[in-house]
Amino acid sequence: MDLSQYLHNAFPGLTLAPSLYYQWDIGIHFELGAGIYQLKNDGSLNLEMFDCVYSQALSIFNELFSDLDEIFLVTNVYQHRSDEIKKKRTKVYDRYIKNKDLKFRLRQETLPYVFDDEDADDYYTSRFSLRCRKQDFKYPLLIKAACNEDFPLKPRLDKKWESGSNYPDVFFINMTKNVIFFIYDDRGCEVIATNKETIYPLYKKYGDWIDEYSLEEIVKRFN
């Protein structure tokens, strides 16, 4: 089964793009590093805040993914149509995959731009998907890279930090449990599932991290 077939069967109607929580009835929206600012008073980066964010995101990932689970590792790369001839490919799989032979299983498809912007026609989405397991990729580093989107920190999902660039989005899909985990940046992450009971333990264990603006709605969903 390829990615498109899986999503159609397990998450019909879902667009694999940021704001998963608002597209699906069963989900949790977590705030990362709540109450801690990214910058210190002198304007330098608050690395303690980022360490907290990394730790929280990794804890959520480990709660959702076990060594035996089948995973789709999916990356959306947003590109301008002027670059289409260049056929750029993401470096996610070069830097973060442990078993290099797995890259031969890499699937790529070109899709419309997933964001509803005025200039959406000028862009397109290159989607890369790889079927693997947790131990096949360096998920702690990949999680850090997803959190580092808006700041000049390493590791990263692109070559260098540029303000306003179209940073790639990485989605961790657990095919065994039918769960999707997405970190949008250092501020937070989303988890959706086909079954409420699958992510109920996550709700109970990390309820203090739930985004305060979504808290009332999420409590109603799980109680």
JOZI-V433522 format. One record per residue. N is the residue number from 1. RES is the residue in three letters. PHI is phi in radians with two decimals (NA if undefined). Layout:
((N	RES	PHI) (N	RES	PHI))
This chain:
((1	MET	NA) (2	ASP	-1.57) (3	LEU	-1.07) (4	SER	-1.05) (5	GLN	-1.11) (6	TYR	-1.07) (7	LEU	-1.09) (8	HIS	-1.08) (9	ASN	-1.38) (10	ALA	-1.55) (11	PHE	-2.26) (12	PRO	-1.05) (13	GLY	1.49) (14	LEU	-1.37) (15	THR	-1.71) (16	LEU	-1.33) (17	ALA	-2.74) (18	PRO	-0.90) (19	SER	1.32) (20	LEU	-1.04) (21	TYR	-1.00) (22	TYR	-1.45) (23	GLN	-1.69) (24	TRP	-2.28) (25	ASP	-1.35) (26	ILE	-1.92) (27	GLY	-3.00) (28	ILE	-2.37) (29	HIS	-1.97) (30	PHE	-1.75) (31	GLU	-1.74) (32	LEU	-1.80) (33	GLY	1.07) (34	ALA	-1.03) (35	GLY	1.43) (36	ILE	-2.05) (37	TYR	-1.48) (38	GLN	-1.21) (39	LEU	-2.04) (40	LYS	-1.48) (41	ASN	-1.07) (42	ASP	-1.52) (43	GLY	1.58) (44	SER	-1.40) (45	LEU	-1.20) (46	ASN	-1.53) (47	LEU	-1.17) (48	GLU	-1.14) (49	MET	-1.11) (50	PHE	-1.17) (51	ASP	-1.07) (52	CYS	-1.12) (53	VAL	-1.07) (54	TYR	-1.03) (55	SER	-1.11) (56	GLN	-1.14) (57	ALA	-1.10) (58	LEU	-1.17) (59	SER	-1.10) (60	ILE	-1.12) (61	PHE	-1.03) (62	ASN	-1.16) (63	GLU	-1.23) (64	LEU	-1.61) (65	PHE	-2.13) (66	SER	-1.86) (67	ASP	-1.12) (68	LEU	-1.60) (69	ASP	-1.24) (70	GLU	-1.44) (71	ILE	-2.22) (72	PHE	-1.80) (73	LEU	-1.68) (74	VAL	-2.13) (75	THR	-2.24) (76	ASN	-1.65) (77	VAL	-1.96) (78	TYR	-1.74) (79	GLN	-2.28) (80	HIS	-1.36) (81	ARG	-1.10) (82	SER	-1.17) (83	ASP	-1.66) (84	GLU	-1.04) (85	ILE	-1.14) (86	LYS	-1.27) (87	LYS	0.93) (88	LYS	-1.05) (89	ARG	-2.24) (90	THR	-1.22) (91	LYS	-1.62) (92	VAL	-0.93) (93	TYR	-1.35) (94	ASP	-1.29) (95	ARG	-1.56) (96	TYR	-2.03) (97	ILE	-1.56) (98	LYS	-1.32) (99	ASN	-1.58) (100	LYS	-1.12) (101	ASP	-1.13) (102	LEU	-1.12) (103	LYS	-1.10) (104	PHE	-1.26) (105	ARG	-1.60) (106	LEU	-1.08) (107	ARG	-1.97) (108	GLN	-2.29) (109	GLU	-2.46) (110	THR	-1.79) (111	LEU	-2.23) (112	PRO	-1.08) (113	TYR	-1.06) (114	VAL	-1.47) (115	PHE	-1.78) (116	ASP	-1.60) (117	ASP	-1.79) (118	GLU	-1.08) (119	ASP	-1.77) (120	ALA	-1.02) (121	ASP	-1.15) (122	ASP	-1.50) (123	TYR	-2.21) (124	TYR	-2.55) (125	THR	-1.96) (126	SER	-1.67) (127	ARG	-1.90) (128	PHE	-1.92) (129	SER	-2.36) (130	LEU	-2.42) (131	ARG	-1.53) (132	CYS	-2.77) (133	ARG	-2.25) (134	LYS	-0.96) (135	GLN	-1.33) (136	ASP	-1.46) (137	PHE	-2.38) (138	LYS	-1.49) (139	TYR	-1.13) (140	PRO	-1.07) (141	LEU	-1.22) (142	LEU	-1.15) (143	ILE	-1.14) (144	LYS	-1.05) (145	ALA	-1.06) (146	ALA	-1.14) (147	CYS	-1.27) (148	ASN	-1.53) (149	GLU	-0.86) (150	ASP	-1.66) (151	PHE	-2.39) (152	PRO	-1.36) (153	LEU	-2.10) (154	LYS	-1.97) (155	PRO	-1.32) (156	ARG	-2.35) (157	LEU	-1.68) (158	ASP	-2.21) (159	LYS	-1.19) (160	LYS	-2.58) (161	TRP	-1.45) (162	GLU	-2.40) (163	SER	-1.09) (164	GLY	1.51) (165	SER	-1.27) (166	ASN	-1.47) (167	TYR	-1.21) (168	PRO	-1.08) (169	ASP	-1.93) (170	VAL	-1.99) (171	PHE	-2.04) (172	PHE	-1.75) (173	ILE	-1.97) (174	ASN	-1.62) (175	MET	-1.22) (176	THR	-1.20) (177	LYS	-1.82) (178	ASN	1.00) (179	VAL	-2.31) (180	ILE	-2.13) (181	PHE	-2.07) (182	PHE	-2.41) (183	ILE	-1.74) (184	TYR	-1.50) (185	ASP	-3.12) (186	ASP	-1.15) (187	ARG	-1.42) (188	GLY	3.11) (189	CYS	-2.63) (190	GLU	-2.23) (191	VAL	-2.31) (192	ILE	-2.23) (193	ALA	-2.63) (194	THR	-1.49) (195	ASN	-2.29) (196	LYS	-1.05) (197	GLU	-1.13) (198	THR	-1.14) (199	ILE	-1.88) (200	TYR	-1.05) (201	PRO	-1.04) (202	LEU	-1.15) (203	TYR	-1.07) (204	LYS	-1.25) (205	LYS	-1.33) (206	TYR	-2.10) (207	GLY	-1.03) (208	ASP	-1.21) (209	TRP	-1.63) (210	ILE	-1.13) (211	ASP	-0.99) (212	GLU	-1.09) (213	TYR	-1.30) (214	SER	-1.80) (215	LEU	-1.00) (216	GLU	-1.04) (217	GLU	-1.15) (218	ILE	-1.19) (219	VAL	-1.03) (220	LYS	-1.10) (221	ARG	-1.15) (222	PHE	-1.83) (223	ASN	-2.23))
